[in-house]
Amino acid sequence: MKLLVVKLSSLGDVIHLLPALTDLHRRLPAVRVDWLVEPAFAEMPGWHPAVEQVIPIGLRQLKKSWWRAPAELARLRRRLRAARYGRVIDAQGLIKSAVLARLAGARVGGLDARSAREPLAGRLYHDAFPVSWEQHAIERNRQLLAQAFDYALEGLPLDYGLDAFRGRALAEPLEELAPFVQRPFLVGLHGTTWDTKHWPEIYWHQLAKICTLQGLRLLLPWGNAAERERALRIQAANPASAMVLPRLPLGRLARLLVRAEGYVGVDTGLAHLAAALGVPGVSLYGPTDPARTGVRGPGQEQLASTLECAPCLRRRCPLPATAEGLIPCQAALQPQEVLDALNRLLLD
């Protein structure tokens, strides 16, 4: 049977679906999977052995050029119907993803109205399944597919299904990045979307100084101008250890990550990617809840703010800044504590 899964974005959400596909592949290996996703994340689903074809659909771009939407959606509808899917699963739980799922002309399953991110989406499915919010997003995805295909999760370990990709990535040369990987390194995943998720820049400076003492480099990727400027400031203050990477596509960054001693990351999709690739690391949570969306996998430690108000799930902090001008919940996560946690992982 051919299955279409719909999980459009973000990077963390896309990664959270991978273990569910591993479960499906183990229980029902004859199911062939295609994946509908935003173009920015289209490279990654194909790393999973269960995925045969990745179908990009740029809804974000269509919002900017809305007059192209009818023709693009008509083309997508023709392509999906030509594939003759036996089932469609919308794992996003949004109205837009449910509408796209219906374009395939097959029976559509997804989260019911009480379980979906947008309750109306649950009313657009032929089969709607209840999945409790009181658990991690990875487990919600695993339970959705297990219910849709009627198999048990008992005895199935958490597995992102990326072992084969990791092996290929380690075997590929990184000539253009040779200057960055000549000695042991950590990757500092400092970029994120919410202001309240950012670890204070001064702490990244302190972490880089500690790396110098431990003979480690701190490599700093970036994805936009603001992140690049922050990375350059960290490098300028710590030339002995901090190095700003060139802008890397997702696949190239993954091939660098698998060579790292470890990573330190804020609540960002790249931390989920590192965990999925088996890179040990420490992820930092101020306003967000690691119990619901934190990184999962072996060799992972989550440090969450101990303030009573955390996690508040707010993009802007209502509390006054500290005397140093820092967001209180992030200021509580000290650099030495972070590196101590990482050293514990590396010694295990």
C-alpha positions as CSV (number, residue, x, y, z in Angstrom):
1,M,0.0,0.0,0.0
2,K,1.1,3.6,-0.7
3,L,0.8,6.1,2.2
4,L,1.1,9.8,2.0
5,V,2.0,11.6,5.2
6,V,1.5,15.3,5.6
7,K,3.9,17.1,8.0
8,L,4.8,20.5,6.5
9,S,7.0,22.2,9.1
10,S,8.8,23.2,11.3
11,L,12.1,21.4,11.4
12,G,11.5,20.1,14.9
13,D,8.0,19.0,14.0
14,V,9.3,17.1,11.0
15,I,11.9,15.3,13.1
16,H,9.3,14.4,15.7
17,L,7.5,12.3,13.0
18,L,10.5,10.2,12.1
19,P,10.2,7.7,15.0
20,A,6.6,7.0,14.1
21,L,7.7,6.1,10.6
22,T,10.3,3.7,12.0
23,D,7.6,2.0,14.0
24,L,5.4,1.7,10.9
25,H,8.3,0.4,8.9
26,R,9.0,-2.3,11.5
27,R,5.4,-3.4,11.9
28,L,4.3,-3.0,8.3
29,P,7.4,-3.0,6.0
30,A,5.3,-3.3,2.8
31,V,3.8,0.2,3.3
32,R,5.5,2.6,0.9
33,V,5.6,6.2,2.2
34,D,5.6,9.6,0.4
35,W,5.9,12.8,2.4
36,L,4.3,16.2,1.7
37,V,6.5,19.0,3.3
38,E,7.6,22.6,3.0
39,P,10.6,23.0,0.6
40,A,12.9,24.3,3.3
41,F,12.7,20.9,5.0
42,A,12.4,18.7,1.9
43,E,15.9,17.2,2.0
44,M,15.5,15.6,5.5
45,P,12.5,13.2,5.2
46,G,14.3,11.3,2.4
47,W,17.0,10.3,4.9
48,H,14.6,7.9,6.5
49,P,14.5,4.4,4.8
50,A,10.7,4.2,4.8
51,V,10.3,7.3,2.7
52,E,10.3,6.8,-1.1
53,Q,9.4,10.2,-2.4
54,V,9.4,13.7,-0.9
55,I,6.8,16.1,-2.3
56,P,7.5,19.8,-1.6
57,I,4.7,22.3,-1.4
58,G,5.6,25.9,-0.7
59,L,2.6,27.3,1.1
60,R,4.6,30.1,2.7
61,Q,5.7,31.3,-0.7
62,L,2.2,31.1,-2.0
63,K,1.0,33.4,0.7
64,K,3.4,36.0,-0.8
65,S,2.2,35.4,-4.4
66,W,-1.4,34.3,-3.7
67,W,-2.5,34.6,-7.3
68,R,-0.4,31.5,-8.1
69,A,-2.1,29.4,-5.5
70,P,-5.0,28.0,-7.5
71,A,-2.7,26.7,-10.3
72,E,-0.2,25.3,-7.9
73,L,-2.8,23.5,-5.8
74,A,-4.4,22.1,-9.0
75,R,-1.0,20.8,-10.1
76,L,-0.5,19.2,-6.6
77,R,-3.9,17.6,-6.8
78,R,-3.2,16.0,-10.1
79,R,0.2,14.7,-8.9
80,L,-1.3,13.3,-5.7
81,R,-4.2,11.6,-7.4
82,A,-2.0,10.1,-10.0
83,A,0.0,8.4,-7.2
84,R,-3.2,6.5,-6.1
85,Y,-2.5,6.5,-2.4
86,G,-4.3,3.9,-0.3
87,R,-4.3,6.1,2.8
88,V,-3.3,9.7,3.8
89,I,-2.2,10.7,7.3
90,D,-2.2,14.3,8.3
91,A,0.2,14.5,11.2
92,Q,0.2,18.3,11.4
93,G,-3.3,18.8,12.7
94,L,-3.9,22.2,11.0
95,I,-6.7,23.2,8.7
96,K,-4.2,23.9,5.8
97,S,-2.6,20.5,6.2
98,A,-6.0,18.8,6.4
99,V,-7.1,20.5,3.2
100,L,-3.9,19.4,1.4
101,A,-4.4,15.9,2.6
102,R,-7.9,15.8,1.1
103,L,-6.4,16.7,-2.3
104,A,-5.1,13.2,-2.7
105,G,-8.6,11.8,-3.1
106,A,-7.9,8.9,-0.6
107,R,-9.1,8.1,2.9
108,V,-7.6,10.7,5.3
109,G,-6.7,10.0,8.9
110,G,-5.5,12.5,11.6
111,L,-6.0,13.7,15.1
112,D,-9.5,14.3,16.3
113,A,-10.9,17.7,17.2
114,R,-9.7,17.5,20.8
115,S,-6.2,16.4,19.9
116,A,-5.4,18.5,16.8
117,R,-3.7,21.8,17.0
118,E,-6.6,23.4,15.2
119,P,-9.8,21.6,16.3
120,L,-11.6,22.2,13.0
121,A,-8.9,20.1,11.2
122,G,-10.1,17.1,13.1
123,R,-13.5,17.4,11.4
124,L,-12.0,17.2,7.9
125,Y,-10.7,13.6,8.3
126,H,-12.5,10.4,7.4
127,D,-10.8,8.7,10.5
128,A,-10.0,10.9,13.5
129,F,-8.0,9.5,16.4
130,P,-7.8,10.7,20.0
131,V,-4.2,11.3,21.3
132,S,-3.6,12.9,24.6
133,W,-1.8,16.2,24.8
134,E,-0.2,15.2,28.1
135,Q,2.8,13.6,26.5
136,H,5.7,14.4,24.2
137,A,5.1,15.3,20.6
138,I,7.1,12.3,19.4
139,E,4.8,10.0,21.4
140,R,1.7,11.7,20.0
141,N,3.0,11.0,16.5
142,R,3.8,7.4,17.3
143,Q,0.3,6.8,18.8
144,L,-1.4,8.5,15.8
145,L,0.2,6.1,13.3
146,A,-0.2,3.1,15.6
147,Q,-3.9,3.7,15.9
148,A,-4.3,4.5,12.2
149,F,-2.7,1.1,11.2
150,D,-3.8,-0.9,14.3
151,Y,-0.4,-2.1,15.6
152,A,1.1,-2.1,19.1
153,L,3.9,0.1,20.2
154,E,5.1,-2.3,22.9
155,G,8.6,-3.5,22.3
156,L,9.4,-0.7,19.8
157,P,12.3,1.6,21.0
158,L,12.5,5.2,20.1
159,D,14.4,5.2,16.8
160,Y,14.6,8.1,14.4
161,G,15.7,5.7,11.6
162,L,18.7,7.7,10.6
163,D,21.5,5.2,11.3
164,A,22.1,4.5,7.6
165,F,22.2,8.2,6.8
166,R,24.6,8.8,9.7
167,G,27.0,6.1,8.4
168,R,27.0,7.7,4.9
169,A,27.5,11.1,6.4
170,L,30.6,10.0,8.3
171,A,32.0,8.4,5.2
172,E,31.7,11.5,3.1
173,P,34.7,13.9,3.0
174,L,34.3,17.5,4.2
175,E,37.1,19.1,2.3
176,E,35.7,22.6,2.3
177,L,35.2,22.4,6.1
178,A,38.6,20.9,6.9
179,P,39.8,24.1,8.7
180,F,36.9,23.8,11.1
181,V,37.2,20.1,12.0
182,Q,41.0,19.7,12.5
183,R,40.6,19.4,16.2
184,P,37.8,18.3,18.5
185,F,34.8,20.6,18.5
186,L,31.4,21.4,19.9
187,V,28.6,23.0,17.9
188,G,26.8,26.0,19.4
189,L,23.2,26.0,18.2
190,H,22.5,29.6,19.2
191,G,19.8,30.6,16.7
192,T,16.1,30.4,17.5
193,T,12.8,32.2,16.8
194,W,11.5,33.6,20.1
195,D,13.4,36.3,21.9
196,T,12.7,34.4,25.2
197,K,14.3,31.2,23.9
198,H,17.7,32.9,23.4
199,W,20.5,32.0,25.8
200,P,22.2,35.3,26.7
201,E,25.0,36.2,24.3
202,I,27.4,36.8,27.2
203,Y,26.9,33.2,28.2
204,W,28.0,32.0,24.8
205,H,31.1,34.2,25.2
206,Q,31.8,32.5,28.6
207,L,31.1,29.0,27.1
208,A,33.7,29.7,24.3
209,K,36.3,30.7,27.0
210,I,35.7,27.4,28.8
211,C,36.1,25.6,25.5
212,T,39.5,27.2,25.1
213,L,40.6,25.8,28.5
214,Q,39.4,22.3,27.4
215,G,41.1,22.3,24.1
216,L,37.8,22.4,22.2
217,R,36.6,24.6,19.3
218,L,33.1,26.0,19.4
219,L,31.7,26.1,15.9
220,L,28.8,28.5,15.2
221,P,26.3,27.9,12.4
222,W,23.8,30.6,11.4
223,G,20.8,30.9,9.2
224,N,20.1,34.6,8.9
225,A,21.8,38.0,9.3
226,A,21.1,38.4,13.0
227,E,22.5,35.0,13.8
228,R,25.6,35.6,11.7
229,E,26.3,38.9,13.5
230,R,25.9,37.3,16.9
231,A,28.3,34.5,15.8
232,L,30.8,37.0,14.6
233,R,30.7,38.8,17.9
234,I,31.3,35.6,19.8
235,Q,34.2,34.7,17.5
236,A,35.8,38.2,17.8
237,A,35.7,37.9,21.6
238,N,37.1,34.4,21.6
239,P,39.4,33.9,18.6
240,A,41.2,31.0,20.2
241,S,38.1,28.8,20.2
242,A,35.0,30.2,18.5
243,M,34.7,29.9,14.7
244,V,31.8,31.0,12.5
245,L,30.8,28.5,9.9
246,P,29.9,29.4,6.4
247,R,26.2,29.2,5.7
248,L,25.4,25.5,5.2
249,P,22.4,23.7,3.7
250,L,20.7,21.3,6.1
251,G,22.4,18.2,4.7
252,R,25.9,19.7,4.9
253,L,25.3,20.8,8.5
254,A,24.1,17.3,9.4
255,R,27.4,15.9,8.0
256,L,29.3,18.3,10.2
257,L,27.1,17.6,13.3
258,V,27.8,13.8,13.2
259,R,31.6,14.6,13.6
260,A,31.1,16.8,16.7
261,E,32.1,15.8,20.2
262,G,28.7,17.3,21.2
263,Y,26.5,20.3,21.0
264,V,24.9,23.0,23.2
265,G,21.7,24.3,21.9
266,V,18.7,26.5,22.7
267,D,15.2,25.3,21.9
268,T,15.7,25.0,18.1
269,G,15.0,22.5,15.4
270,L,18.7,22.0,14.9
271,A,19.0,20.6,18.4
272,H,16.4,18.0,17.5
273,L,18.4,17.2,14.4
274,A,21.5,16.7,16.4
275,A,19.7,14.4,18.8
276,A,18.2,12.4,15.9
277,L,21.7,11.9,14.5
278,G,23.0,10.6,17.8
279,V,25.1,13.6,18.7
280,P,25.3,14.0,22.5
281,G,24.3,17.4,23.7
282,V,22.7,19.7,26.2
283,S,19.6,21.7,25.3
284,L,18.4,24.8,27.2
285,Y,14.7,25.6,28.0
286,G,13.5,28.8,29.5
287,P,9.9,29.6,28.5
288,T,9.2,26.2,26.7
289,D,8.5,22.8,28.2
290,P,11.0,20.0,27.5
291,A,8.4,17.5,28.6
292,R,6.3,18.3,25.6
293,T,8.8,19.3,22.9
294,G,12.3,18.7,24.3
295,V,15.0,16.8,22.5
296,R,14.8,13.0,22.9
297,G,17.3,10.3,22.4
298,P,20.4,8.7,24.0
299,G,23.1,11.1,25.2
300,Q,20.8,14.0,25.7
301,E,20.4,16.3,28.7
302,Q,17.8,19.0,29.1
303,L,18.4,21.9,31.4
304,A,15.2,23.8,32.2
305,S,14.9,27.1,34.1
306,T,14.1,26.7,37.8
307,L,12.1,29.9,38.0
308,E,8.6,29.3,39.3
309,C,7.0,31.0,36.2
310,A,8.8,28.6,33.7
311,P,7.7,27.3,31.4
312,C,5.4,30.2,30.5
313,L,5.2,29.5,26.7
314,R,5.5,33.3,26.1
315,R,7.4,34.9,23.3
316,R,8.0,38.0,25.4
317,C,8.9,37.9,29.1
318,P,6.6,40.0,31.3
319,L,9.2,40.1,34.1
320,P,11.8,42.9,34.4
321,A,15.2,42.1,33.1
322,T,18.1,41.2,35.5
323,A,20.6,43.9,36.4
324,E,22.7,42.7,33.5
325,G,19.7,43.2,31.1
326,L,19.0,39.4,30.7
327,I,15.7,37.5,30.5
328,P,15.4,36.0,34.0
329,C,14.6,32.4,33.1
330,Q,17.5,32.2,30.6
331,A,19.9,34.0,33.0
332,A,19.4,31.1,35.5
333,L,21.1,28.6,33.1
334,Q,24.8,29.2,33.8
335,P,27.6,28.3,31.3
336,Q,29.6,26.2,33.7
337,E,26.5,24.2,34.6
338,V,25.9,23.6,30.9
339,L,29.4,22.5,30.2
340,D,29.4,20.3,33.3
341,A,26.3,18.6,32.0
342,L,27.9,18.1,28.6
343,N,31.1,16.7,30.2
344,R,29.0,14.1,32.1
345,L,27.5,13.0,28.8
346,L,30.9,12.7,27.1
347,L,32.4,10.7,29.9
348,D,29.5,8.1,29.9
